[in-house]
């Protein structure tokens, strides 16, 4: 499993309306300072909030798609197509398909926070399509109850929000304290942004506005404080951090090399230090032998 932890202080920041609206950008504009670079057609992220309320004045967009999810409070939207203000409350989302051009404004009511992503659906096609706006209220979304957490699919995965940008999916995950297991698509790049709470990852502790990038892995989180993730351990006392399932057709494990083709079982990593990986193994080999017990491997 390959991971990258991007702390809030290593991300871009911005402000509107003389600082009344502030934003943290895990992925900002190309000219802005930030550790995380563009990932495929997902090219901009922003967590924006306002305590007293504020206005982002009317401005133009063209070609790409903009999704805004209201975390708390109320967001009002105006554009030159509908020529009216439309209000969206917490739990709702809006989608602008900028197409051949649209201008819009956003008004934050007091104590409002949103999460916004910008996506490229294929500019060569969309620049010739009329712009449009749509929104989905909280009650229209389906929230799934998982073991230890809830998940709401906002973009992709049969969401009612009609984004067309290929391969982009976004979900809201809420969890109380405890351990949760997230099954993620190992063929994709997975990005977990922590809105508030506290968890620990293999790369270190995540706090509000931190981002974790994960490739080729399965996640198990130990939640230290109630948390709120957009799409998401304590090594002081060893715990299971990652479980590598060994299948009948073989699998390459990051820690222990290749398992024989017909071996079955599991490898559990219980601690990771700067120079050592330790864990437990329970594998039945194709020849009738087995590998069971603890292991420690130098990195």
DAHUKA-V333141 format. One record per backbone hydrogen bond with DSSP energy under -1.0 kcal/mol. NH is the residue of the N-H (numbers start at 1). CO is the residue of the C=O. If there is no record, write none. Layout:
nh,co
NH,CO
NH,CO
This chain:
nh,co
2,215
4,213
6,211
10,7
11,8
12,25
14,23
16,21
20,17
21,16
22,49
23,14
24,47
25,12
32,29
35,10
39,42
42,39
43,118
45,27
46,116
47,24
48,114
49,22
50,112
54,108
56,106
59,104
61,102
63,99
64,62
65,119
66,96
67,117
68,94
69,115
70,92
71,113
72,113
75,88
76,107
77,86
78,105
80,103
83,79
86,77
88,75
90,73
91,70
92,89
93,136
94,68
95,134
96,66
97,132
98,64
100,129
101,98
102,61
104,59
105,78
106,56
107,76
108,54
109,74
112,50
113,72
114,48
115,69
116,46
117,67
118,44
119,65
120,41
125,122
126,122
127,123
128,125
129,126
132,97
134,95
136,93
140,137
141,138
144,151
146,149
148,146
150,174
151,144
152,172
154,170
155,170
163,161
168,165
170,155
172,152
173,229
174,150
175,227
178,223
180,221
182,219
188,185
190,214
192,212
193,230
194,210
195,228
196,228
199,206
201,204
204,201
206,199
209,194
210,207
211,6
212,192
213,4
214,190
215,2
219,182
221,180
223,178
224,198
225,198
227,175
228,196
229,173
230,193
231,171
235,233
239,270
241,269
244,267
246,265
250,247
253,257
257,253
259,251
263,260
264,284
265,246
266,282
267,244
268,280
269,242
270,278
271,278
273,276
277,297
278,271
279,295
280,268
281,293
282,266
283,291
284,264
285,289
288,285
291,283
293,281
295,279
297,277
299,275
